[in-house]
Amino acid sequence: MTESLVRWGICGCGSIAHRMARALAQVPGHRLGAVAARDPHRAAVFAADHGHPQVRETYRELLADPLIDVVYIATIHNHHYPLILQALNSGKAVVCEKPLVMTEAQARAVVDLARAKNLLLIEALWVRFQPAVLQLHAAIAAGRLGRLTMVRSDFSIGGDHKLPDRKHDLTRAGGALLDLGIYPLALAQDFLGPIAEIVSLGEVGGTGVDENLGFVTRHVHGGLGIGTAGLRGVGTIAMEIYGSEALAVSPCACPPREITLRTGWGNQTLEVLRDDSGVDGFVHTVRETGRCLAEGRIESPRMTHAQSIELAHFLEVTWRKTGVAYPEVDLAL
Ligand SMILES: NC(=O)c1ccc[n+]([C@@H]2O[C@H](COP(=O)([O-])OP(=O)(O)OC[C@H]3O[C@@H](n4cnc5c(N)ncnc54)[C@H](OP(=O)(O)O)[C@@H]3O)[C@@H](O)[C@H]2O)c1
C-alpha cells in the first residue's frame, strides 16, 4: 500500500456495495480498485456505475489481487466467514458488513487469524463511526447524562409487502435479528459496555426465520439494554439513552444525525448534538479504516475484536433460543 492511497476491492455487488462504492469516491486517499461478483457480468455492470474499477472474474481472483489493500465484504451473512478467511490468508485488510459471521466460534477464528497475520479486521457497524455518536460519547464522558441506566432502541421495518426477500430466507441467513436486531444490541453494548446476560423472546415465521423479537441485556458495569426488531410491523429506528441526570433521544439510531439531550418530565432541551459533516454515513467507515491503517492497527478502537466476538456470542444465543435453525453448513468452522 502506498502511504497516500488505500486501494479497495469489493466482494459482492449487491445493494449495500453500491453505497460503499459511492462513499469511497468521496474520500480523498481511497480508491475503489477492483470488484468481483459471482457473475462477472454483474460485476462489470457495477463497475460501469462506479468509475470503472477493474473487474475480477471471481472473488478468489479479487482476493489475490496484489493491487488491492482492503477488501470490503458485502455479501449475504452466511458467506462472510469463508471470504474473511480467504481475504486474510491473501494478506488483505478486511472490512466486513455486519454481522461479522454466523457464530461465536467463527468470530473467534477470524479474529485469531487477523491477529496471526497482523492484519486489520473491522466489522462494518457503521453507526459506531458516526460523528453524532462520537459527540454523545464525549457528552456522556463529561457527565451530561449522569450515570447511564438504560439504552432503548428499535429497528423494525415491516415489509411483508416486499416478500419474498433475503431477510425472510433461512438459506440466505435472513431474520430480523441478524439484519436489524444487531443494531439495538450493538447500541446497548456501545454505551453500557460488556454484556453480562441476555433475555429474549422471538417469533419465527413460516419461512423459518425470526420475524419479531425483543430482548433485554444486563451489563457488567450496570444498566439495561432494551431492544426490539421486526420484519412484520412498521416500527421506528429510534433510540433513547437514559441517565440519572438527563436522557439522550434520537428519532433515528441508524445512523443518528441529530441527538437531543434533555431532561425527562420537564422536556427541557439541554443541547442538540448534530452531524454537520454533510456526507453519507458510510464515509465515516472509510475514514475509520484509513485511520486504523495509518496507525498500524488490526482493530478499530470503536468496534474492537472483543466487541465483535461478544456480539456474535449474544446473537447466536438469541437466534438459537428463538428457534431459528440455520443450515449447519453455514455454522461450521
Ligand atoms: N450497513 C447497512 O446499513 C446495511 C444495510 C443493508 C445491508 N447491510 C449488510 O450488507 C450485507 C449485504 O446486504 P445486501 O442487502 O447488500 O444483500 P444483497 O444485495 O441481497 O446481497 C449481497 C450479495 O450477496 C451475494 N448473494 C446474494 N444471494 C446469494 C446467494 N443465494 N448465494 C450466494 N451469494 C449470494 C450476491 O453477491 P454477487 O453480487 O457476487 O452475486 C449479492 O450481490 C449484509 O451483511 C447486510 O447485513 C448493511
The ligand as an SDF file (V2000), in Angstrom:
LIG
                    3D

 48 52  0  0  0  0  0  0  0  0999 V2000
  -24.7670   -1.0420    6.9380 N   0  0  0  0  0  0  0  0  0  0  0  0
  -26.0010   -1.0290    6.4760 C   0  0  0  0  0  0  0  0  0  0  0  0
  -26.7370   -0.0550    6.5480 O   0  0  0  0  0  0  0  0  0  0  0  0
  -26.5280   -2.2410    5.7820 C   0  0  0  0  0  0  0  0  0  0  0  0
  -27.7530   -2.1840    5.1000 C   0  0  0  0  0  0  0  0  0  0  0  0
  -28.1660   -3.3100    4.4140 C   0  0  0  0  0  0  0  0  0  0  0  0
  -27.3910   -4.4580    4.4620 C   0  0  0  0  0  0  0  0  0  0  0  0
  -26.2380   -4.4900    5.1690 N   0  0  0  0  0  0  0  0  0  0  0  0
  -25.4210   -5.7030    5.2140 C   0  0  0  0  0  0  0  0  0  0  0  0
  -24.7460   -5.8060    3.9610 O   0  0  0  0  0  0  0  0  0  0  0  0
  -24.6240   -7.1690    3.5910 C   0  0  0  0  0  0  0  0  0  0  0  0
  -25.2440   -7.3770    2.2310 C   0  0  0  0  0  0  0  0  0  0  0  0
  -26.5930   -6.9670    2.2760 O   0  0  0  0  0  0  0  0  0  0  0  0
  -27.3760   -6.5480    0.9350 P   0  0  0  0  0  0  0  0  0  0  0  0
  -28.6750   -6.0190    1.3760 O   0  0  0  0  0  0  0  0  0  0  0  0
  -26.4970   -5.7500    0.0790 O   0  0  0  0  0  0  0  0  0  0  0  0
  -27.6030   -8.0010    0.3140 O   0  0  0  0  0  0  0  0  0  0  0  0
  -27.9890   -8.4480   -1.1550 P   0  0  0  0  0  0  0  0  0  0  0  0
  -27.9910   -7.2940   -2.0780 O   0  0  0  0  0  0  0  0  0  0  0  0
  -29.2190   -9.2770   -1.0540 O   0  0  0  0  0  0  0  0  0  0  0  0
  -26.8030   -9.4670   -1.4960 O   0  0  0  0  0  0  0  0  0  0  0  0
  -25.4610   -9.0650   -1.4210 C   0  0  0  0  0  0  0  0  0  0  0  0
  -24.6280  -10.0010   -2.2620 C   0  0  0  0  0  0  0  0  0  0  0  0
  -24.6130  -11.3050   -1.6750 O   0  0  0  0  0  0  0  0  0  0  0  0
  -24.4690  -12.2570   -2.7080 C   0  0  0  0  0  0  0  0  0  0  0  0
  -25.6050  -13.1960   -2.6690 N   0  0  0  0  0  0  0  0  0  0  0  0
  -26.8960  -12.9080   -2.6990 C   0  0  0  0  0  0  0  0  0  0  0  0
  -27.6410  -14.0450   -2.6890 N   0  0  0  0  0  0  0  0  0  0  0  0
  -26.7600  -15.0520   -2.6560 C   0  0  0  0  0  0  0  0  0  0  0  0
  -26.8990  -16.4520   -2.6460 C   0  0  0  0  0  0  0  0  0  0  0  0
  -28.0930  -17.0550   -2.6230 N   0  0  0  0  0  0  0  0  0  0  0  0
  -25.7810  -17.1950   -2.5960 N   0  0  0  0  0  0  0  0  0  0  0  0
  -24.5700  -16.6280   -2.6070 C   0  0  0  0  0  0  0  0  0  0  0  0
  -24.3840  -15.2790   -2.6170 N   0  0  0  0  0  0  0  0  0  0  0  0
  -25.4680  -14.5110   -2.6420 C   0  0  0  0  0  0  0  0  0  0  0  0
  -24.5080  -11.5130   -4.0420 C   0  0  0  0  0  0  0  0  0  0  0  0
  -23.1790  -11.3260   -4.4520 O   0  0  0  0  0  0  0  0  0  0  0  0
  -22.8090  -11.2170   -6.0060 P   0  0  0  0  0  0  0  0  0  0  0  0
  -23.0360   -9.7960   -6.3730 O   0  0  0  0  0  0  0  0  0  0  0  0
  -21.3990  -11.6550   -6.0330 O   0  0  0  0  0  0  0  0  0  0  0  0
  -23.7060  -12.1560   -6.7410 O   0  0  0  0  0  0  0  0  0  0  0  0
  -25.1590  -10.2210   -3.6580 C   0  0  0  0  0  0  0  0  0  0  0  0
  -24.8200   -9.1720   -4.5190 O   0  0  0  0  0  0  0  0  0  0  0  0
  -25.2500   -7.9600    4.7250 C   0  0  0  0  0  0  0  0  0  0  0  0
  -24.2440   -8.3130    5.6450 O   0  0  0  0  0  0  0  0  0  0  0  0
  -26.2070   -6.9760    5.3760 C   0  0  0  0  0  0  0  0  0  0  0  0
  -26.4920   -7.2460    6.7330 O   0  0  0  0  0  0  0  0  0  0  0  0
  -25.7780   -3.3980    5.8120 C   0  0  0  0  0  0  0  0  0  0  0  0
  1  2  1  0
  2  3  2  0
  2  4  1  0
  4  5  1  0
  4 48  2  0
  5  6  2  0
  6  7  1  0
  7  8  2  0
  8  9  1  0
  8 48  1  0
  9 10  1  0
  9 46  1  0
 10 11  1  0
 11 12  1  0
 11 44  1  0
 12 13  1  0
 13 14  1  0
 14 15  2  0
 14 16  1  0
 14 17  1  0
 17 18  1  0
 18 19  2  0
 18 20  1  0
 18 21  1  0
 21 22  1  0
 22 23  1  0
 23 24  1  0
 23 42  1  0
 24 25  1  0
 25 26  1  0
 25 36  1  0
 26 27  1  0
 26 35  1  0
 27 28  2  0
 28 29  1  0
 29 30  1  0
 29 35  2  0
 30 31  1  0
 30 32  2  0
 32 33  1  0
 33 34  2  0
 34 35  1  0
 36 37  1  0
 36 42  1  0
 37 38  1  0
 38 39  2  0
 38 40  1  0
 38 41  1  0
 42 43  1  0
 44 45  1  0
 44 46  1  0
 46 47  1  0
M  CHG  2   8   1  16  -1
M  END
$$$$
